[in-house]
C-alpha cells in the first residue's frame, strides 16, 4: 500500500540557496501560484461581461462575494466593510487551496501547519496592529473587562492574555488538522482498493467497497473544503471585531 503520508512531502522544483537559507521553489509554492492564478482567471472570466442576467460562473462568484460580505457585516458590523478585501482574499485562498488539493496528483498546501500558521499569525498581528493604531494603549483594556471586581483581575488578566495568544495557534491548527486527516483517509481507502484488486476476482469485488467509501468521502471532503474556508474566514472576522468593539 502506498504511504498515505507521502502526499504531504515537500519536494524542491527549483533549488535556491541564498546565504545558507533554503528559498527553493517547491511543489507547495507551485500550487500556491496555481491557486492565485485560478482565482484571477475565475474572477476575470466571471465578471468580464457583468450581465444583468448572470451566467453560471458569474452566479458562483457573486454567491461567494455575498456570502463573505454578509459574514463581515453580521460579525463585525457596518465598520467591517473596510476589512472585506482582506477577509475575501483569505477565504478564496483557503477555499481554492482546499478544492484544488482534491485533484489527483496535486498538492494541498493548506494541509501543512507552516502555511496555515503563517496565515493565522498574519491575521493575528494585523489585528493587533490595527487595534493599537486605532485605540493606542486602550487596546490592552481588552484583557481587563469592565465591571469585574478588582480582586478577580490578578486571576482574570493572565487567563485573558493566554487565551488571546492561543488564537493564532488554534486558528491555524484547526484548518491543518482537518485537511490532513481528510486526505489521509482518502489515500488509505484508495490503497485498500488497489491492494485488493491484485488478489483476483474476489479481491477486485471486495475492493469495490473501499472504492465506494472513497466516493462518499470525496463528496464529504468537498463540503469540508468549503466549511473550513468559511470557519477560517469567520474566525478572522471575530478577531477583527476586537478592533471595532474596544472603543465602545
N, C-alpha and C positions, 0 to 999 in steps of 0.2 A: 504494500500500500504506500502511495506517495506521502511523504511527510507533510502533514497539514499546516505546519509552521513555515514551510519553505516559501509560501506565497508572501510572507512578510519580510523576506530578506532584502536589504538594501543592496543594489548592485550598481557599480560605477559604470557609466556610459562614456563619459569624458573625464579621465583623471586630471585633477588640477590641484597642485600643491603650491601654496604661496606662504613663504616664511614659516614652513613647518606646519601650516594649518591646512587641513584637508578641505578644499572647497569644490570637490568633484561634482560634476553634473551626473545625477543618479536617475534611476527609474522613478523614484519619488518626485524628483524635480521635473522630470518629463511629464508625468501625469498631472502635476500642478499646472504646468503650462498648457497641457491639453484641456484641462478643466477651465482655465481662464479663456482659452481660445473658443471653446464650446459655448461658454457664456456670452462672449462677444458676438459670435455668429448667430446664436439663438435670438438674442435681443435685437440685433441688427436686422435680421430677416423678418422677425415678428412685427417690428414697428416701422418697417420700410414704407408700407402703404398707409398705415393708420386708418384703416377702413372703418366707416361708420357701422357697418355690419361685419364684425371681425371674423377672420378665418380661425381654424383650429389652433394654429400656432400663436396667433395674437391673443386668443382666449386664454391659452395656457399661461402666457407671460403676464397678462393682466390679472389672472387669478392669483399668481404668486405676488404680484405687486400689491393688490388689495389685501391679501392675507397678511402680509408684513406690515402694511400701513395700518390696518385695524389692530394688529398686535401692538405696535408702537403707541397708537392713540389710546388704546384701552389700558395699557400698562403704565406708560409714563404720563399721558395726558397731552393737552394741546402743545405744551412746550417741547414735547418729544419729537416734533416734526424735524427739528434740526439734526436729530440723530438718525433719521430714516436712512440716508445713504450708507452709513456705517452698518446698521443692522441688516439692511437688504443685501449688501455685499457679503457679509458674513454668512447669511442664510443661504445665498446661492452658491457660495464657495463650498460650504459643507454639504449641501444637498447634491450638487453635481459631483463632488468628490465621492460621496456615498454611492450614487447611482452608477457612475462610470466604473467604479470599483467592482461592480457586479458583472461586468463584461469579461468573459473568459480571456485569460492572458493579460489582463490589465493589472494595475497596482492601486490598492486602496490606501492613499496616504492618510486618510482620516482614521485608519486603524493603527497608527503609530503615535505613541504617547508624546513624542517630541513635537509633533505637528499640532496635536490638539492642545498640548500645554502651551505652545507658543501663541496660539490663538487666544486661549483663555487668559494668559498673562498680558497679552496685548490689550484685551478688554479691561482687565483689572487696573493696569497702570493708566490707561486712557481715562477711566472713571475717576481715579484719584487725581489725575492732572486737571481734569475739567472741574471737579469739585473744589479743589484748592484755589484754582483760578477764579471761580465764581464766588466762593464763600470765605476764602482765606483760612485762618486758624479756626473759624467757626465749624469747619468740616469735622474737626475732632470731637465736636459735641455729639456726633453720631454714636460714639462709644459710651456716652453717659446720658441715656434717655432722661428727659424731664419728667418730673412727678414721682421719681423713685426716692424713698427715704435715704438720707445721706449715709447711714451705716451700711447700706447694701452696696454702695458703689465700689468698695475695695474688692468685693467678690464679682460684681457685675461687669465692671470695666475690663478685667482680664479675659472674661468669658466672651465679651463682645469683640475684643481685639482678635482673639484666637479664631472665633467664628468668621470674622471678616477676612483674615489672612488665609483661611481654608477655602475661600470661594474659588480662586483660580485652580486649585488642586482638584476639587470635586467637579468643577465645571469641565475641565479637560478630560478627567478620568472617566466620566460618565460616557462621553462620546467614544473614546478609545476602546473601553471595555465592551460596549455593545457591538461596535463594528467588528472588532477582533473575534469575539465569541461567535457572531453570526457566520463569519467567513470560515472559521474552523469547522463549524457544524456542516456547512455546505461541502467542504473538502472531505470530511470524514465519510459522509454518506455517499459522495461520489466515489471515494476509494472503495467502499463496500461493493458498489455496483460493478466497478471494473474488476475487482478481485474475484467476485462470484461468477462473473461472466466467463472466466477462464476455467471453470470447473465443469464444463459440459452443459448439456441441455438443462439439467436440473438446476445447476448453478446459475445459468442465464435467467431461468424463470424466477429463481429466488432473488436475483439481482434487480428485478423489476420493482421489488418492494422498497428498497432504499432509494431507487430512482424516483418512485412516486413521492416518497417523503421529501426528497430533494426539490421536486417541482413545487410542493406546497411551501417548503422553506424559502424558495426563491421569491414567491409571492409575498411571504411574510417579511422577507428582507427588504423588498421594495417599500413596504409600509414602514418598516423600521428606519429606512433611509430618510424618508420624509419626516417621520416623527422625531428622530434625533436632531435633524436640522432645525425643526421647529423649537424643540426644547432648548437647544444651544442658543438660538436667537432670542427666545423669550427670557432666558436667564440673563442674557446680556442686557435686555430691556429692564429687567428688575434691578440689576446693579446700577444701570444708568439713572434709574429713578431716584437714587440717592442724591444725585447732583441737583435735582429739582426740589426734593422734599426737605433738604437740610435747612433751607432758609424759611420754611413755613412753620 
